[in-house]
Amino acid sequence: MVSGLANYGHLDEAIQVFDQMPARDSVSWNSLMSGYFRHGCFVQTMHVFVSMFSNSIGVLDVFSLAIAMKACGALQFYRLGLQLHGLVEKLHFGRILHINRSLIDMHIKCGFARMAASIFERMENPDLFCWNSMIIGYMRLYGIEHALMVFSNMPKRDTISWNTIISLLLQQGHYWETMSMILDMHTKDFSLSSIAYACGLGACTRISDLAWGKHLHARIVKLEPSIDVFVGTALVDMYAKNGDMDTAKRTFDSLPNRNTTTWTSFIGGFAQNGYVKESAAAFNLMRQKQVWADEFTLSTVISACYNGVVANIHFGCQMHCFCVKTGNCLLTPVSNALLTMYARCEMLECAESIFHAISSKDVVSWTGMITAQAQVGNIGKAREFFSSMDARNVVTWNAIFGAYIQNGMEEESLKLFVMMLRKMM
């Protein structure tokens, strides 16, 4: 009964039945743990495991440990993960495939790819799950070349193998190789997945290859019964970032499902291509549809107001009011976008007011104020902001160099450059 309730997500009822049991065996403990894990309740999974370990050490088995290690990996509890690994060795479970799968997965998710590799390399017959995990593991240890080596040495592959290597190639900036791998996946008679399509469209976006993007779009329409939100968002983003907003809008309108990311790509596309009114209208439509706007959506919409045209700054002020009303001004990315908007429009009092209200100022915040002061010739104020920074990087140094050079103070810029070199030594 515990198993049935937990599997269907009735976790409160499952724990009530569990608590009323006069005696519990490994099946009842594992059923409760599995139910929590399956429904994303990783902390509760670990609580059940700890209770099981503390009160009923005799029922601890391979399945219990495997679930606990998966939950530990999901939570990235690396210290507890090391303790679980020690327990595996103590109980002599180290040669059991199911345990090794969970160990490899846990160590990779906790950032211990080297330990995952040592477990993998001692296994006589690692299964497909282990091979797929180690594509990521070797990528983190040695780079994309070693990940490709693992992929090429696999005795067999599944869709997850292809999705993993394609995603990693895209993440590492190997856009042409991403496209090549997708073609290879097709020639090996694997059906292209949503992840593969989205990565291919992402690669087309990065290399500004609209022709390839349209080819992929045509293939998706021809072969897939419907376009899911993941692929749909990638399509909208690809057309928008390649400047084809007409097709981006038609694609957006045709999607059966949209999420916050889809709306952000659509709104951002209008903003990036100079269609400020359309960007504002799309945001208002998003609100009417009661779609939640996250910090990236708000930052994107605010960025459309940067050019200082009166109508645009009016909309920017409306966005500021909306962010204050919804509490989103407390988010650093949103505050930075507002700060930059007011700075670009030379409304420095508003920019400074927002800057001082930011509780967690980052490089963007400081650089925004340095640049804002410099563009109106307030070099002294720009230097004050620069000197007040606790940590500086190349971006902030470049901002202050630009401030001096922009205002004809090349000698001061040279002195500052010498100071930077000394700080770096």
C-alpha positions as CSV (number, residue, x, y, z in Angstrom):
1,M,0.0,0.0,0.0
2,V,2.9,2.4,0.8
3,S,4.4,1.6,-2.6
4,G,1.1,2.3,-4.5
5,L,0.4,5.6,-2.7
6,A,4.0,6.8,-3.1
7,N,4.2,5.9,-6.8
8,Y,1.0,7.9,-7.5
9,G,2.3,10.9,-5.6
10,H,0.1,10.6,-2.6
11,L,3.1,11.1,-0.3
12,D,1.2,12.4,2.8
13,E,-1.0,9.3,2.8
14,A,1.9,7.1,2.2
15,I,3.8,8.4,5.2
16,Q,0.7,8.0,7.3
17,V,0.3,4.3,6.4
18,F,4.1,3.9,6.9
19,D,4.0,5.4,10.4
20,Q,1.1,3.0,11.3
21,M,3.0,-0.1,10.3
22,P,3.8,-2.4,13.3
23,A,6.9,-3.7,11.5
24,R,8.8,-2.4,8.5
25,D,11.1,-4.3,6.1
26,S,13.4,-3.1,3.3
27,V,10.5,-3.1,0.9
28,S,8.4,-0.6,2.9
29,W,11.4,1.7,3.5
30,N,12.5,1.5,-0.1
31,S,9.0,2.1,-1.4
32,L,8.8,5.4,0.6
33,M,12.3,6.5,-0.5
34,S,11.5,5.7,-4.1
35,G,8.2,7.6,-4.0
36,Y,9.9,10.7,-2.6
37,F,12.7,10.5,-5.1
38,R,10.5,9.9,-8.1
39,H,8.5,13.1,-7.3
40,G,11.6,15.3,-6.8
41,C,11.5,15.3,-3.0
42,F,15.2,14.7,-2.6
43,V,15.6,16.1,0.9
44,Q,12.8,13.9,2.1
45,T,14.4,10.9,0.4
46,M,17.5,11.5,2.4
47,H,15.5,12.0,5.6
48,V,13.9,8.6,5.1
49,F,17.3,7.0,4.4
50,V,18.9,8.5,7.5
51,S,15.9,7.2,9.6
52,M,16.2,3.8,8.0
53,F,19.9,3.7,8.7
54,S,19.6,4.9,12.3
55,N,16.6,2.7,13.3
56,S,16.8,-0.3,11.1
57,I,20.3,-1.0,10.0
58,G,19.4,-4.6,9.3
59,V,17.1,-3.7,6.4
60,L,19.7,-1.5,4.6
61,D,20.3,-3.0,1.1
62,V,21.6,-2.2,-2.3
63,F,18.4,-0.5,-3.5
64,S,18.3,1.8,-0.4
65,L,21.9,2.9,-1.0
66,A,21.4,3.4,-4.8
67,I,18.3,5.7,-4.2
68,A,20.2,7.6,-1.4
69,M,23.2,8.2,-3.7
70,K,20.9,9.4,-6.5
71,A,19.2,11.9,-4.2
72,C,22.6,13.0,-2.8
73,G,23.7,13.7,-6.4
74,A,20.6,15.6,-7.2
75,L,21.2,17.8,-4.1
76,Q,24.9,18.0,-4.7
77,F,25.6,17.0,-1.0
78,Y,29.2,16.1,-1.7
79,R,30.2,15.5,1.9
80,L,27.4,13.1,2.5
81,G,28.2,11.6,-0.9
82,L,31.7,10.7,0.3
83,Q,30.2,9.1,3.4
84,L,27.8,7.0,1.3
85,H,30.7,5.9,-0.8
86,G,32.6,4.9,2.3
87,L,29.5,2.9,3.4
88,V,29.4,1.1,0.1
89,E,33.0,0.0,0.5
90,K,32.4,-1.0,4.1
91,L,29.4,-3.2,3.1
92,H,31.4,-4.7,0.1
93,F,28.9,-3.5,-2.4
94,G,31.6,-2.0,-4.7
95,R,31.4,-4.6,-7.4
96,I,27.6,-4.4,-7.9
97,L,26.6,-2.8,-11.2
98,H,23.5,-1.0,-9.8
99,I,25.7,0.6,-7.0
100,N,28.4,1.6,-9.4
101,R,25.9,3.3,-11.7
102,S,24.6,5.4,-8.7
103,L,28.2,6.1,-7.5
104,I,29.3,7.4,-10.9
105,D,26.1,9.5,-11.3
106,M,26.5,10.9,-7.8
107,H,30.2,11.8,-8.1
108,I,29.7,13.6,-11.4
109,K,26.7,15.6,-10.1
110,C,28.7,16.5,-7.0
111,G,31.7,17.6,-9.0
112,F,34.0,14.6,-8.3
113,A,34.4,13.5,-11.9
114,R,37.8,12.0,-11.1
115,M,36.3,9.6,-8.6
116,A,33.6,8.7,-11.1
117,A,36.3,8.0,-13.6
118,S,38.2,5.7,-11.2
119,I,35.1,3.7,-10.6
120,F,34.3,3.5,-14.3
121,E,37.8,2.4,-15.2
122,R,37.8,-0.5,-12.7
123,M,34.5,-1.9,-14.0
124,E,34.7,-5.0,-16.1
125,N,31.5,-4.4,-18.1
126,P,30.1,-0.9,-17.6
127,D,26.6,-0.6,-19.0
128,L,25.2,2.1,-21.3
129,F,24.2,4.3,-18.4
130,C,27.8,4.3,-17.1
131,W,29.2,5.1,-20.6
132,N,26.7,8.0,-21.0
133,S,27.5,9.4,-17.6
134,M,31.2,9.3,-18.3
135,I,30.8,11.3,-21.5
136,I,30.0,14.2,-19.1
137,G,32.6,13.0,-16.6
138,Y,35.5,13.0,-19.0
139,M,34.4,16.3,-20.5
140,R,34.7,17.9,-17.0
141,L,38.0,16.3,-16.4
142,Y,39.9,16.6,-19.7
143,G,37.7,18.6,-22.1
144,I,35.5,17.9,-25.2
145,E,38.2,15.9,-27.0
146,H,38.2,13.2,-24.3
147,A,34.4,13.3,-24.2
148,L,34.4,12.6,-28.0
149,M,36.9,9.8,-27.4
150,V,34.6,8.1,-24.8
151,F,31.7,8.5,-27.3
152,S,33.6,6.9,-30.1
153,N,34.8,4.0,-27.9
154,M,31.2,3.1,-26.8
155,P,30.3,-0.5,-27.7
156,K,26.8,0.7,-28.4
157,R,24.9,4.0,-28.2
158,D,21.3,5.2,-27.5
159,T,19.5,8.5,-28.0
160,I,20.8,9.7,-24.7
161,S,24.4,9.1,-25.8
162,W,23.9,11.2,-28.9
163,N,21.9,13.9,-27.0
164,T,24.7,14.2,-24.5
165,I,27.6,14.6,-26.9
166,I,25.6,17.0,-29.1
167,S,24.7,19.2,-26.1
168,L,28.3,19.3,-24.9
169,L,29.6,20.3,-28.4
170,L,27.1,23.2,-28.4
171,Q,27.9,24.3,-24.9
172,Q,31.6,24.3,-25.7
173,G,31.2,26.5,-28.8
174,H,31.8,23.8,-31.4
175,Y,28.9,24.8,-33.6
176,W,29.9,23.2,-36.9
177,E,30.8,20.0,-35.1
178,T,27.3,20.1,-33.4
179,M,25.7,20.2,-36.9
180,S,28.0,17.4,-38.1
181,M,27.2,15.2,-35.1
182,I,23.4,15.7,-35.8
183,L,23.9,14.6,-39.4
184,D,25.9,11.6,-38.1
185,M,23.1,10.7,-35.7
186,H,20.7,10.7,-38.6
187,T,22.9,8.6,-40.9
188,K,23.2,6.0,-38.1
189,D,19.4,5.6,-38.2
190,F,18.7,7.3,-34.9
191,S,15.5,9.4,-34.8
192,L,16.5,13.0,-34.0
193,S,15.2,14.0,-30.6
194,S,13.9,17.3,-29.4
195,I,17.2,17.9,-27.7
196,A,19.1,17.2,-31.0
197,Y,16.8,19.5,-33.0
198,A,17.0,22.3,-30.3
199,C,20.9,22.0,-30.3
200,G,21.0,22.1,-34.1
201,L,18.9,25.3,-34.1
202,G,21.0,26.7,-31.3
203,A,24.1,26.1,-33.5
204,C,22.4,27.8,-36.5
205,T,21.7,30.8,-34.2
206,R,25.3,31.1,-33.1
207,I,26.8,30.9,-36.6
208,S,24.0,33.0,-38.1
209,D,23.1,30.3,-40.6
210,L,19.5,31.0,-41.4
211,A,19.5,28.6,-44.4
212,W,20.4,25.6,-42.3
213,G,17.9,26.7,-39.6
214,K,15.1,26.8,-42.2
215,H,16.2,23.3,-43.5
216,L,15.9,21.9,-39.9
217,H,12.6,23.7,-39.5
218,A,11.2,22.1,-42.7
219,R,12.5,18.7,-41.5
220,I,10.8,19.1,-38.1
221,V,7.5,20.1,-39.7
222,K,7.7,17.1,-42.1
223,L,8.7,14.4,-39.7
224,E,7.4,15.4,-36.3
225,P,3.6,15.1,-35.4
226,S,3.9,18.3,-33.2
227,I,6.5,20.8,-32.1
228,D,7.1,20.7,-28.4
229,V,7.9,23.9,-26.4
230,F,11.6,23.1,-26.2
231,V,12.0,23.0,-30.0
232,G,9.5,25.8,-30.6
233,T,11.5,28.1,-28.3
234,A,14.7,27.3,-30.2
235,L,13.0,28.0,-33.5
236,V,11.7,31.4,-32.4
237,D,15.1,32.3,-31.0
238,M,16.9,31.2,-34.2
239,Y,14.7,33.3,-36.4
240,A,14.7,36.3,-34.1
241,K,18.5,36.4,-33.6
242,N,18.9,36.1,-37.4
243,G,16.7,39.2,-37.9
244,D,13.7,37.4,-39.5
245,M,11.0,38.6,-37.1
246,D,8.2,37.9,-39.6
247,T,9.0,34.2,-39.5
248,A,9.7,34.3,-35.8
249,K,6.2,35.8,-35.2
250,R,4.5,33.2,-37.5
251,T,6.4,30.4,-35.7
252,F,5.5,31.8,-32.3
253,D,1.8,32.1,-33.2
254,S,1.7,28.5,-34.5
255,L,3.1,27.0,-31.3
256,P,0.6,24.9,-29.3
257,N,2.5,25.5,-26.1
258,R,4.7,28.4,-24.9
259,N,6.6,28.9,-21.7
260,T,8.4,31.9,-20.1
261,T,11.5,31.2,-22.2
262,T,9.5,31.2,-25.4
263,W,8.0,34.6,-24.6
264,T,11.4,35.9,-23.6
265,S,13.0,34.9,-26.9
266,F,10.0,36.5,-28.8
267,I,10.1,39.7,-26.8
268,G,13.9,39.9,-27.0
269,G,13.8,39.3,-30.7
270,F,11.7,42.5,-31.2
271,A,13.9,44.4,-28.9
272,Q,17.2,43.3,-30.5
273,N,15.9,44.1,-34.0
274,G,14.8,47.6,-33.0
275,Y,11.0,47.0,-32.8
276,V,10.5,48.6,-29.4
277,K,6.7,49.1,-29.7
278,E,6.3,45.5,-30.8
279,S,8.4,44.3,-27.9
280,A,6.3,46.3,-25.4
281,A,3.1,45.0,-27.0
282,A,4.3,41.4,-26.8
283,F,5.2,41.9,-23.1
284,N,1.7,43.3,-22.4
285,L,0.2,40.3,-24.2
286,M,2.3,38.0,-22.1
287,R,0.8,39.6,-19.0
288,Q,-2.7,39.3,-20.4
289,K,-2.1,35.6,-20.9
290,Q,-1.0,35.4,-17.2
291,V,2.4,34.0,-18.1
292,W,4.9,34.5,-15.3
293,A,7.7,36.9,-16.3
294,D,11.1,36.0,-14.8
295,E,14.1,38.3,-14.3
296,F,15.4,37.5,-17.8
297,T,12.1,38.5,-19.4
298,L,12.0,41.8,-17.5
299,S,15.7,42.6,-18.3
300,T,15.0,41.9,-22.0
301,V,12.0,44.2,-22.1
302,I,13.8,47.0,-20.3
303,S,16.7,46.7,-22.6
304,A,14.4,47.7,-25.5
305,C,14.3,51.2,-23.9
306,Y,18.0,51.9,-24.1
307,N,18.0,54.3,-27.1
308,G,16.6,57.3,-25.2
309,V,13.6,58.1,-27.4
310,V,10.9,59.8,-25.4
311,A,8.2,57.1,-26.1
312,N,10.7,54.4,-25.1
313,I,11.8,55.9,-21.8
314,H,8.1,56.3,-21.0
315,F,7.6,52.6,-21.4
316,G,10.8,52.0,-19.5
317,C,9.3,54.0,-16.6
318,Q,6.2,51.9,-16.8
319,M,8.4,48.8,-16.6
320,H,10.1,50.3,-13.6
321,C,6.8,50.8,-11.8
322,F,5.7,47.2,-12.7
323,C,9.0,45.8,-11.3
324,V,8.5,47.8,-8.1
325,K,4.9,46.7,-7.7
326,T,5.9,43.0,-8.2
327,G,9.0,43.1,-6.1
328,N,11.3,42.3,-9.0
329,C,13.4,45.4,-8.4
330,L,15.1,43.4,-5.7
331,L,16.6,41.1,-8.4
332,T,20.1,42.3,-9.4
333,P,19.7,41.6,-13.2
334,V,16.5,43.6,-13.3
335,S,18.0,46.5,-11.3
336,N,21.1,46.4,-13.6
337,A,18.8,46.7,-16.7
338,L,17.0,49.6,-15.2
339,L,20.2,51.3,-14.1
340,T,21.6,50.9,-17.7
341,M,18.4,52.2,-19.2
342,Y,18.5,55.4,-17.1
343,A,22.2,55.8,-17.6
344,R,21.9,55.6,-21.4
345,C,19.1,58.1,-21.3
346,E,21.4,60.4,-19.2
347,M,19.0,60.3,-16.2
348,L,21.8,59.9,-13.7
349,E,19.8,60.6,-10.6
350,C,17.5,57.7,-11.3
351,A,20.5,55.5,-12.2
352,E,22.3,56.3,-9.0
353,S,19.1,55.8,-6.9
354,I,18.8,52.3,-8.3
355,F,22.5,51.6,-7.9
356,H,22.5,52.4,-4.2
357,A,19.4,50.3,-3.7
358,I,21.0,47.2,-5.1
359,S,21.9,44.9,-2.2
360,S,24.2,42.6,-4.2
361,K,26.1,44.8,-6.6
362,D,28.0,42.9,-9.3
363,V,30.4,43.9,-12.0
364,V,27.5,45.0,-14.3
365,S,26.2,47.4,-11.6
366,W,29.6,49.0,-11.0
367,T,30.5,49.2,-14.7
368,G,27.1,50.7,-15.5
369,M,27.7,53.6,-13.0
370,I,31.3,54.2,-14.2
371,T,30.2,54.3,-17.8
372,A,27.2,56.5,-17.0
373,Q,29.3,59.1,-15.3
374,A,32.0,59.0,-18.0
375,Q,29.5,59.6,-20.8
376,V,28.5,63.0,-19.4
377,G,32.1,64.0,-18.5
378,N,31.9,63.3,-14.7
379,I,35.4,61.7,-14.6
380,G,35.8,62.4,-10.9
381,K,32.6,60.6,-10.1
382,A,33.5,57.7,-12.4
383,R,36.9,57.4,-10.6
384,E,35.1,57.4,-7.2
385,F,32.9,54.5,-8.2
386,F,35.9,52.7,-9.6
387,S,37.9,53.2,-6.4
388,S,35.0,52.0,-4.2
389,M,34.9,48.6,-5.9
390,D,36.2,45.7,-3.8
391,A,37.1,43.5,-6.7
392,R,37.8,44.6,-10.3
393,N,38.1,42.7,-13.5
394,V,39.0,43.4,-17.1
395,V,35.5,44.9,-17.8
396,T,35.7,47.5,-15.1
397,W,39.3,48.4,-15.9
398,N,38.3,48.9,-19.6
399,A,35.4,51.0,-18.5
400,I,37.6,53.5,-16.6
401,F,40.2,53.5,-19.4
402,G,37.5,54.3,-21.8
403,A,36.3,57.1,-19.5
404,Y,39.7,58.8,-19.5
405,I,40.3,58.4,-23.2
406,Q,36.8,59.5,-24.2
407,N,37.4,62.7,-22.3
408,G,40.9,63.4,-23.8
409,M,42.9,62.3,-20.7
410,E,45.3,59.9,-22.3
411,E,48.1,60.5,-19.8
412,E,45.8,59.7,-16.9
413,S,44.7,56.6,-18.7
414,L,48.4,55.5,-19.2
415,K,49.0,56.0,-15.4
416,L,46.0,53.9,-14.6
417,F,47.2,51.2,-17.0
418,V,50.5,51.0,-15.2
419,M,48.6,50.7,-11.9
420,M,46.6,47.8,-13.3
421,L,49.8,46.0,-14.3
422,R,51.2,46.4,-10.8
423,K,48.0,45.1,-9.2
424,M,48.1,42.0,-11.4
425,M,51.7,41.2,-10.5
